[in-house]
Amino acid sequence: MSQEVLDTIREQIDANPILLYMKGSPQAPQCGFSAQTVQCLMACGERFAYVDILSHPAIRATLPQYANWPTFPQLYVEGELVGGCDIVTEMYQSGELEPLVKEAAGRAEDS
């Protein structure tokens, strides 16, 4: 793992209260799991940042080791890994995702 890539990942996670590492973009997801995760996040009504791992192969190669999470997408809220598509979808369906996302977005606005 390159220290430079690790530093970039840490900076991205620290700089964005809600960050999704995904394949493609929210407007044009490049896999079904990324599309499903984006739908859940968008339904929460808050802005979120994203990184297209297909455009950043070094991040795509390094993030699974950094996070100890092998698959994409990966959602981070306030610096913590929430999980991938299945976890995000379950949290959305159970009503847990929206308050988590809204709280993070609210804190970001206050700072």
Steps between C-alpha positions, in 0.01 A plus 500: 500500500636837399518756780393769254182309409427430869539871575262585216239256631530638855468858370190411296333328795592783741387776262156355421244420771317267258722330243422214264772308319317356202526381143398790278316810617164554669362614163650201316579209733705227335368208705171400658637507854621857458166598344305349791718673759464836322120460496496443876723801565306728265174399668644640825501845340852611591798580283787254500841483343617210288817360348480301178740214567500407131669834428743455790658154472749562784215579740306199370799277573582649843164571663404135567816454711460840667140429595531124547193485275548315170217632283355821358311718556622615840311767694677711762308728736698732724818305437357159582436220253127426503523216249408399150181464301331234715561682828402841360183355347406322825564820698288701257212252514510485881507880529852516647678658202307825466559630856869403477541687171295801611696529825832492313377758247371722782833488682681589177276805454563612858878491468 
